[in-house]
Amino acid sequence: MQKTNTIELVHFSEEYVDILNDFELPDEQSQFTALPKDISIEMVGQYPIVILNHNIPVGFFVLHATERVKEYSNNPKAMLLTALSVDHKQQGKGYAKIGMLALPEFIKRKFKDCNEVVLVVNHKNIPAQNLYLKVGFVDNGERRMGRIGEQIIMNLTIY
């Protein structure tokens, strides 16, 4: 478990289901991501990760080591980050930023072969873009069309 102050990243477990199922997002955010309860994580190579504050789930995302990664990176050691969300009741407290800042150390310990995390963010989702840039993700100018418009591909090198 990676701790940063009171924040830690942990692999999903059943003990978090009830709180994760109660996560809410306003419409302007839900158009860009999925709530934990709406994500089917049954595929080998998908790793649901929970952001905890004092052992209480406040955020969630999924790391992928599946064929889907190849859509966004040629690096065989890359992982794809999707579905980052922080419960609306917990927003504005820096949990997403602290969680993403803890990501490199978490990756180094839990996914030793991974040396890059790639993600896709909608060009209209300025708050998410700003978050990812602040925590070290890089926009190399690569774009794709997604279901709701242009997508920016960003990557974070894990040293």
ABEGO torsion letter per residue (X at the ends): XBBBEABBBBBBBAAAAAAAAABBBBAAAAAABBBAAABBBABBGBBBBBBBBGGBBABBBBBBBBAAAAAABABAABBBBBGBBBBAAABGAGAAAAAAAAAAAAAAAABAABABBBBBBBAABAAAAAAAAAAGBBBAGBBBBBAAEBBBBBBBBBX
